[in-house]
């Protein structure tokens, strides 16, 4: 495990402490979970950007042109 020292605003430290007490865990665990969630979200965003760059609008148009034109099924109207 690596120890990271960080300065956080007082209100955020208080919220982390309250969350730890509520969840019956440590502030370290709360911070680790929050950090993992945020870093994970950044990774997903980056992955989506990479995949979007591989996309091709002309191919999408060709695929959508093959979809038959018909009314939506009941329940799918919205």
Secondary structure, 3 states (H helix, E strand, C coil): CCCCCCCCCHHHHHHHHHHHHHHCCCHHHHHHHHHHHHHHHHHHHHHHHHHHHHCCHHHHHHHHHCCCCCCCCCCCCC
